[in-house]
Structures are given as structure tokens and as C-alpha cells.
Amino acid sequence: MLTAITGINWGDEGKGRMVDLLSEDYDIVVRYQGGNNAGHTVVNPKGKFILNLLPSGILRDDVVNVMGNGMVIDLEHLAGEIGRLREAGVEVTPEHLKISDRAVICMPYHVMLDCLEEERLGDAKFGSTRRGIAPVYGDKYMKKALRMGELLHPERMAQRLKGILEWKNLTIEKVYGGQAAALQKMLDWLKKYGEPLKSYICDTGLYLDEAAKAGKNIMFEAQLGALRDIDFGIYPYTSSSSTIAAYAPVGAGIPNRKLDKTIGIMKAYSTCVGEGPFTAEMFGDEAEALRKAGGEYGAATGRPRRVGGFDVVASRYGVRMQGADELALTKMDVLSYLERIPVCTAYRVDGELTQAFPFTDALDEAQPVIEYLEGWGCDISGCRSKEELPAQALAYIAYIEAAVGCKVRYVSVGPAREQYVVL
């Protein structure tokens, strides 16, 4: 079984929580794109963890975790993440974690350039996490990036880096007026944080292909959601990688393999971190109440998330883009305080009603059409079966299923591993 766990909306849907839960039935968990620009929060018997780079299966002792070729890896951040896990008693070994030799290294000058560009943009900024993601993906496609496998060939890597820096420093100094990245400083950084990772680096594509041949169950963990995809998201307010399930085998290193199942993750309401159109957005006291109830602050950045009612238009689009076979609805318990639950059922664009997700430019002018569903007004965090859920909660789930055209299989009623209902 090859299964992708993907986000339906803008990211922060609770994918890490679901990967931690569902990985019990899998042998391998693979992160196939992105970098440390998003956080997956996991709460289980070992504690509370925020993972930026490592697959969420890292918290299960019997699961092999893979960082795929589609990722961009900040070595210093990865070292810190591994260190924090070890301090919490989580074992991280080359048998437990494998890093693709084709994954790209996110260098300190990529972070610098990300910050310099956001500052230059001012009020027109993209809302970047300032962690170097766009610059490093840009360099990847300019064929001027370093890959993890080059850490195994330091002399050749040093020669390549010298040429890259001659080119890169033209932009840093002449365009932004910044301080040039020094070759020796970059080499020292690569040695300090790359040396301990050498035994983890391998041809993960070959490893995964052999695992698939052997009948192993492989889970692919996406970062962010469909609406942040570089091609199909709210461009240019997107990530710089492909967040959709169809990219999973490519970003993992096994483009010859096909997915058996895609599980889409979405919240029972809407959240968004960063800039860009967000049609269902709430404001004022109503928004602050939902934000506090859901603890809606970015796991990677700590930024307050923008919040709103469930967005039917965006979610139906996300389900289609992800090719979701079934859904997990997270944070259902957060809505328990509401007597009436707002739902965005359509958009009004240029005076016309639409239920089709429009091009980004049209989204800037879109107005939400809000309807209200009856709330259940009681704590559901202790529910563990469909029969225990209130009738109004079941009606809310049924409404969402019909609206987006996909069945909900899992309902999360709390952050802990056991706080869920299977429908």
C-alpha cells in the first residue's frame, strides 16, 4: 500500500497529527517536498513535538523515515531538530532515518536572500517564513544548488560552491547591498552540520523501490496544502514546491510507482498563515474567539493564523487537486463553543455567484456567501465512536461530505493520538 497524506487547503490542517496516528500501519514514512517552512505538531505519549523537516513517523520506533529528493534541507535546522528529539528520548539512527542524496541543501545565503527580498517588497511582501525556501528552490532549477550527496565528496563540493558564490554574491552585493557570503565560512558550516549526517545519506529512491517490491506499506507525508501548491495554489502566495499527492512518488524518488490511496486532511473550519487571498476570513471578536479556541498560531513561525468558517469552494477544489479518496476532518472539537457554525458556501465575484474556485486575481475581489449550521454545544473530545457524536456534529460532517464530494473517514476530536473517531 502506497498512501499519500496531503493537505486540502492552505496548510496547517493537522497532517502531522494524522501521520503519527496512521503510521502505526506503515513500514516507511516519506517527506517528499518542502523544507523547514512549515510545522507539523504531534502530541503522543512521548510528549508534544513540532517537526519542521523530519517526517512525523520519526516518533514511532518501528517506522523507517525518509527525507526525499523533493525536499530542501537546512542542515543546521535539521541538526537542532534531531538534537531536540534525542533530548526527549526519541532515537534517531541511520536505520531509522534515511536522507536522499538528491535532496537540495538550503544554505545560509538562501535565508539571507529570503529576508532581503521580503524587506525590499515592504507592504507587497509574500508573507515568506524567511527560511530561504524560495531562493533555494530557485537555485535548484537554475542548476546552481548543492545536493546532500555532495557532502560525501567535499573537494568537488568546494569547487562547485566557489563558482556558485561568485554568481550568488553578485546579487547579494550589487542588488541588495548585503554582505557577501564568504566561501570558507560556508564550507565550515557545511562541515559542522553536514559531517554528522553523512551516514544517513543514500539513494533513497532505490531503497523505496525495493521496499515497494517487497510489499512494504509506504506513507508519503506532504507539507502545506493544495492551495499553496506552486502550480495550482494561490500563486504567487504559494510555497515553491509541489504539495499535491501526484508529486509524492516523484519527490520521494520512485516516479515509477503509483499511489494506491490519497487521504486528504482538512480542518472543520478554515485557517491560513501568511499573505494572499482568503475569502472565508473572519475578523474582529468573532475571529479572535475562534483563533483562541483552536490555538491557531503557526507551528513553524508562531504567527497568528487567519481564521474563518469552513470554505466549501476552496475545499472542493482542494479535494479535486489532491485526488482524495477519503478525508480526515481535524479540530472538530474546537467548534463545540459555537451555537451556529458559519460555512462559506459560495463566492460572489463581479456580482456573480460561483462555486468554482477562481484564478488568483479574481480571488482578490471575491466575497464569501455565508450560511450557518446548527452547533452541538457540548464537549466532544471524549467521543471515540460515531454513536457517541451528537446528531448535530454528524449532520455537520454529512454536510461537508456532500459539499466537497468525498467521504470523511477520520474525525479528530483532540490533539492526542487517541482522540479520534473512525466513521
Secondary structure, DSSP 8 states (H G I E B T S, - for coil): -EEEEEESSSS-SSHHHHHHHHGGG-SEEEE-SB-SSS-EEEEETTEEEEESSS-GGGGSTT-EEEE-TTBEE-HHHHHHHHHHHHHTT----TTTEEEETTSEE--HHHHHHHHHHHHHHGGG-----SSSHHHHHHHHHTT---BGGGGGSHHHHHHHHHHHHHHHHHIIIIIT------HHHHHHHHHHHHGGGGGGEE-HHHHHHHHHHTT--EEEEEEEEGGG-TTTSSTTSS-SS--SGGGHHHHHT-TT---SEEEEEEESSEEE-SSS--TTB--HHHHHHHHHHHT-B-TTT--B-EEESEEHHHHHHHHHHHT-SEEEEE-GGGGGG-SEEEEEEEEEETTEEE-S---HHHHTT-EEEEEEEE---S--TT--SGGGS-HHHHHHHHHHHHHHTS-EEEEE-SSBTT-EEE-
